[in-house]
Amino acid sequence: MKSLGALYCACVAAAYFAAASAAWAAAPDVGAPAPAFRLQDQAGAWHELNDYRGKWLVLYFYPKDDTPGCTTQACEFRDNIFAFNKLGAVILGISVDDVASHKQFAEEHSLPFTLLADSTKETAKSYGVLRSALGLMEIASRETFIIDPQGRVAKHYASVDPKGHSQMVLADLKVLQGKP
């Protein structure tokens, strides 16, 4: 009887994850146009993808403000901001947290780049990064996109370790720009 219960639980879990995966949109392919967005930053100002036309854009999605991994990732981008600026790249962080949460997170960690609030979760959906956390809430998975000056996805990091990610993005950005 115990094995039937375990089998039932495994089947229910498999069905749940299959249904959830089917509901998630796929990430845009490398070379495809980056999905448009219109989101508010930590100061309440609106930003659109077209605002960054002509620039290299590092668009990183993260699960939650002020959590250990997200703080590590944000602070590493902060610490490398001059290197990104030298390459003419703009960094934008996106999570489903609200403007007030982003404001507090940015101030607490002196983040010199923009955090965008995707509280409707539409942008996370369009980039294929919206995930269910324990079936209780939806968050953005930790994924990064480098978008070229023409607005196309140049690189996608589907699996991100927050430690060292900023350096990896910098190195790949140099290669994409043809710089030594």
Secondary structure, DSSP 8 states (H G I E B T S, - for coil): -HHHHHHHHHHHHHHHHHHHHHHS-----TTSB----EEEETTS-EEEGGGGTTSEEEEEE-S-TTSHHHHHHHHHHHHTHHHHHHTTEEEEEEESS-HHHHHHHHHHTT--SEEEE-TT-HHHHHTT-EEEETTTEEEE-SEEEEE-TTSBEEEEESS--STTHHHHHHHHHHHHTT--
